[in-house]
Every structure is written in C-alpha cells, then in structure tokens.
Amino acid sequence: MELEKKINALFQELNFEKVSVSGNPLFLLNGLYYRITLVKGLKSYVIECADSYDKAVKNIFEDCDLYPISLNETELIDDLRHDLLKYYMN
C-alpha cells in the first residue's frame, strides 16, 4: 500500500471523519479540519489545520507538524499516530 493510502487509513482508523469541502478531501475531528500534504520543497508531509468550516472553504490552513520523507514508512506512520493521539485528539 502506498504511503498516502496508509496515512489516510490511519486518520480513518482514529475516527477522523473523511469530508469534502469545496471539492477538497479533508478530515474532520471536533470541529477542526485537517489535511496532510506532501511538500516536495520541504521533503516532508505537512499536517495543516483550519479551525472552522469557513476557513476550510477559503483554504485558510495553518501548518501544524512536519513528517520528513527521509523517515522510513513505518517510522513516519508511527510518529504520525503518536502525534495524532497526543496532540490532536484531546
């Protein structure tokens, strides 16, 4: 399974709701909208967050955390899981 599919599966496993806002696939939890994007210039996946539906519609997201692709796949998924549980699901 490719890494992006594993990342999406992790969000769904942790009960983030998969939603579409203005045609963009996002995850929703506790009123916050999340997306994870590969930023090639940073060589990292970035979790971005919008704290309201209106901001998500306007594509106003704040960068939250970086997950470098230099990590092996297992390390990246484990780090992401840890951070989602500790910092995003409280």
Secondary structure, 3 states (H helix, E strand, C coil): CCHHHHHHHHHHHCCCEEEEECCEEEEEECCEEEEEEEECCCCEEEEEEECCHHHHHCCCCEEEEEEECCCCHHHHHHHHHHHHHHHHCC
